[in-house]
Amino acid sequence: MSTVITGASGHLGRLVVDQLLAGGTPPAQIVATGRDVDKLTDLARSGVTVRRADFADPLTLDDAFAGADTLLLVSTTTVGERFDNARNAIDAAARAGVSRIVYTSIVNASTARMTLADEHRRTEEYLRASGSEFVILRNGWYLENYTDQLPMITQYRALLGSAHDGLVSAAGRRDYAAAAAAVLTQDGHLGATYELGGPAFTLTELAATISDVLGTPIAYQDMPVADYTAALTAAGLPPEMAAAVADADAGLARGELFTAREDLVKLIGRPATTVREAVQNAATAEETR
Ligand SMILES: NC(=O)c1ccc[n+]([C@@H]2O[C@H](COP(=O)([O-])OP(=O)(O)OC[C@H]3O[C@@H](n4cnc5c(N)ncnc54)[C@H](OP(=O)(O)O)[C@@H]3O)[C@@H](O)[C@H]2O)c1
């Protein structure tokens, strides 16, 4: 019995491996994969099996998934390649005899119109039609999407966006990782689609929280999607990513990143990280850097 974690060289996959180990899963039952296995050497030292898996190269997937019964399929990063990547992984899992696949999708994947939802929706449809047993984790926005911007936000004393007064149900990567670890280790989740997100806030409320925690006035500056795209590009984001992020804010404004469901709290058995906690933690980490 072993569980393959893809994207273990990235933030979310790594947190899932850490939480499985912390929860008592024997290292020998975990296969941690990524394209760059050099990032996984410490896991190999702790007894976790490490294998190279590149979704663009299906032969690597056959080797990576061999002998596993469960796959955590963490969506890949490059917009436009994510569906093909996931399809390759689902096909390889079938060839390898993997009996269940847990896929990290996006909240409201079946109804959201934002560009980022499209490949997740197609992947979910492909997975449902694949005949494999599955669990779909529709992850909401990461709080880190905002806290990673703190240095820039404080520098310009402004939080930029195109979200109007839309609500975002964000949670920390650690919360989503805990949800993944729960469905990987507990019975009773097969066939479920979970809408995951933390306590909702508007970007005006986020700016007020940042102001309060840092003791510096920060304003939320709402702008048209084209202007926000240009600002993100000027800040160094690749143009396609800048366009996708600004388009996601338009989706946020339409309510596409909001969920009232309590699936995350139920799965992890505790409240999700609040935006105030996330800002406080990030500010403390910034001070001690
Ligand atoms: N909910 C949100 O707010 C939000 C925000 C950002 C991203 N996401 C999604 O959530 C996923 C996980 O988030 P994260 O923070 O862990 O991202 P991350 O730190 O960038 O990690 C991405 C992982 O995907 C792997 N990967 C990318 N392309 C691959 C390919 N062709 N074949 C095999 N592995 C590949 C990377 O492997 P290498 O180390 O080998 O490159 C890395 O391990 C992202 O990939 C993205 O789809 C969600």
The ligand as an SDF file (V2000), in Angstrom:
LIG
                    3D

 48 52  0  0  0  0  0  0  0  0999 V2000
   -5.6150   28.0020   -4.6220 N   0  0  0  0  0  0  0  0  0  0  0  0
   -4.7330   28.9370   -4.9250 C   0  0  0  0  0  0  0  0  0  0  0  0
   -4.7990   30.0970   -4.4910 O   0  0  0  0  0  0  0  0  0  0  0  0
   -3.5910   28.5890   -5.7860 C   0  0  0  0  0  0  0  0  0  0  0  0
   -2.5760   29.5090   -5.9560 C   0  0  0  0  0  0  0  0  0  0  0  0
   -1.4950   29.1370   -6.7310 C   0  0  0  0  0  0  0  0  0  0  0  0
   -1.4730   27.8880   -7.3020 C   0  0  0  0  0  0  0  0  0  0  0  0
   -2.4880   27.0320   -7.1220 N   0  0  0  0  0  0  0  0  0  0  0  0
   -2.4880   25.6660   -7.6980 C   0  0  0  0  0  0  0  0  0  0  0  0
   -2.1300   24.7570   -6.6930 O   0  0  0  0  0  0  0  0  0  0  0  0
   -1.0080   23.9810   -7.1070 C   0  0  0  0  0  0  0  0  0  0  0  0
   -0.1390   23.7110   -5.9180 C   0  0  0  0  0  0  0  0  0  0  0  0
    0.2090   24.9350   -5.3180 O   0  0  0  0  0  0  0  0  0  0  0  0
    1.6630   25.1490   -4.7630 P   0  0  0  0  0  0  0  0  0  0  0  0
    1.6170   26.3920   -3.9850 O   0  0  0  0  0  0  0  0  0  0  0  0
    2.1800   23.9110   -4.1620 O   0  0  0  0  0  0  0  0  0  0  0  0
    2.4790   25.4080   -6.1180 O   0  0  0  0  0  0  0  0  0  0  0  0
    4.0510   25.2980   -6.3030 P   0  0  0  0  0  0  0  0  0  0  0  0
    4.7670   25.5030   -5.0170 O   0  0  0  0  0  0  0  0  0  0  0  0
    4.4030   26.1750   -7.4610 O   0  0  0  0  0  0  0  0  0  0  0  0
    4.2770   23.7790   -6.7110 O   0  0  0  0  0  0  0  0  0  0  0  0
    3.8940   23.3080   -7.9570 C   0  0  0  0  0  0  0  0  0  0  0  0
    4.3310   21.8740   -8.0780 C   0  0  0  0  0  0  0  0  0  0  0  0
    3.8910   21.4010   -9.3480 O   0  0  0  0  0  0  0  0  0  0  0  0
    4.9750   20.6910   -9.9210 C   0  0  0  0  0  0  0  0  0  0  0  0
    4.8760   20.7130  -11.3630 N   0  0  0  0  0  0  0  0  0  0  0  0
    4.6520   21.7690  -12.1710 C   0  0  0  0  0  0  0  0  0  0  0  0
    4.6490   21.3740  -13.4620 N   0  0  0  0  0  0  0  0  0  0  0  0
    4.8740   20.0370  -13.4320 C   0  0  0  0  0  0  0  0  0  0  0  0
    4.9680   19.0410  -14.4270 C   0  0  0  0  0  0  0  0  0  0  0  0
    4.8740   19.3270  -15.7450 N   0  0  0  0  0  0  0  0  0  0  0  0
    5.1950   17.7620  -14.0560 N   0  0  0  0  0  0  0  0  0  0  0  0
    5.3190   17.4450  -12.7280 C   0  0  0  0  0  0  0  0  0  0  0  0
    5.2230   18.3400  -11.7410 N   0  0  0  0  0  0  0  0  0  0  0  0
    5.0140   19.6160  -12.0990 C   0  0  0  0  0  0  0  0  0  0  0  0
    6.2150   21.4170   -9.4420 C   0  0  0  0  0  0  0  0  0  0  0  0
    7.3180   20.5560   -9.5840 O   0  0  0  0  0  0  0  0  0  0  0  0
    8.8310   21.1200   -9.8040 P   0  0  0  0  0  0  0  0  0  0  0  0
    9.3400   21.5120   -8.4520 O   0  0  0  0  0  0  0  0  0  0  0  0
    9.5430   19.9780  -10.3480 O   0  0  0  0  0  0  0  0  0  0  0  0
    8.7360   22.2960  -10.6940 O   0  0  0  0  0  0  0  0  0  0  0  0
    5.8500   21.6870   -8.0020 C   0  0  0  0  0  0  0  0  0  0  0  0
    6.1260   20.5750   -7.2080 O   0  0  0  0  0  0  0  0  0  0  0  0
   -0.3460   24.8310   -8.1990 C   0  0  0  0  0  0  0  0  0  0  0  0
    0.3710   24.0190   -9.0600 O   0  0  0  0  0  0  0  0  0  0  0  0
   -1.5400   25.5000   -8.8230 C   0  0  0  0  0  0  0  0  0  0  0  0
   -2.1650   24.6550   -9.7530 O   0  0  0  0  0  0  0  0  0  0  0  0
   -3.5220   27.3460   -6.3570 C   0  0  0  0  0  0  0  0  0  0  0  0
  1  2  1  0
  2  3  2  0
  2  4  1  0
  4  5  1  0
  4 48  2  0
  5  6  2  0
  6  7  1  0
  7  8  2  0
  8  9  1  0
  8 48  1  0
  9 10  1  0
  9 46  1  0
 10 11  1  0
 11 12  1  0
 11 44  1  0
 12 13  1  0
 13 14  1  0
 14 15  2  0
 14 16  1  0
 14 17  1  0
 17 18  1  0
 18 19  2  0
 18 20  1  0
 18 21  1  0
 21 22  1  0
 22 23  1  0
 23 24  1  0
 23 42  1  0
 24 25  1  0
 25 26  1  0
 25 36  1  0
 26 27  1  0
 26 35  1  0
 27 28  2  0
 28 29  1  0
 29 30  1  0
 29 35  2  0
 30 31  1  0
 30 32  2  0
 32 33  1  0
 33 34  2  0
 34 35  1  0
 36 37  1  0
 36 42  1  0
 37 38  1  0
 38 39  2  0
 38 40  1  0
 38 41  1  0
 42 43  1  0
 44 45  1  0
 44 46  1  0
 46 47  1  0
M  CHG  2   8   1  16  -1
M  END
$$$$
